[in-house]
Amino acid sequence: MFEKIIDSFGHAQNQQETSSQFINLYDAMLAHKSWKKRLHDYLDGVSKEKLEPGQISIDHDCGLGKWLHSEGKEHFGEQPVFIKLLDEHAKFHAEAAQVVEAHRAGNSILALEILNGRFEEQVTRFVKYLTKFNAIVEAQSEGRQAA
């Protein structure tokens, strides 16, 4: 799982190859899963990050989001799993932003409830669709290699 990297043309390549046009889905998953700890640290007051809800909510600003909204959409935009992944990714960023917004509004209890409830559920949905998308890409890649 997640053994491939997708290049800007939608083909899977070996991970040893690198390019700014490649997106490593495994790294993207880890980066997004790390948000739970980042948000916990923020709520606990131990984070040195200055988290801005307006910035967090922009789903096309992270590495995966940039790829999803450009090369990914160009090559996979018609596929239902890709469309769902795009939606779940946007919701992920919206939920993360809501945690920070609640905390900034002085409602740390609500922020923690969002983090451990809706945000955690959204992480699960996002990873589910990222995994499904990765499986489709790997299957297509194996089909091209067999041909």
MOMOMO-V23098 format. One record per residue. D_FIRST is the distance of its C-alpha to the first C-alpha in whole Angstrom. Layout:
# MOMOMO-V23098
d_first
D_FIRST
D_FIRST
This chain:
# MOMOMO-V23098
d_first
0
4
5
8
11
13
17
20
20
17
16
12
14
13
12
16
17
19
21
22
21
17
15
12
10
8
12
13
12
13
16
17
16
19
21
22
24
25
27
28
30
31
33
34
36
34
32
33
32
34
32
33
32
33
31
28
28
28
24
24
25
22
20
17
21
22
20
19
23
24
21
19
22
23
21
19
22
23
20
20
16
17
20
19
17
20
22
20
19
23
24
22
24
27
26
26
29
31
30
32
35
36
36
38
40
41
39
37
37
35
33
32
32
30
27
27
27
26
24
22
22
21
18
16
17
16
12
12
13
11
8
10
11
8
7
11
11
9
11
14
13
13
16
18
17
19
22
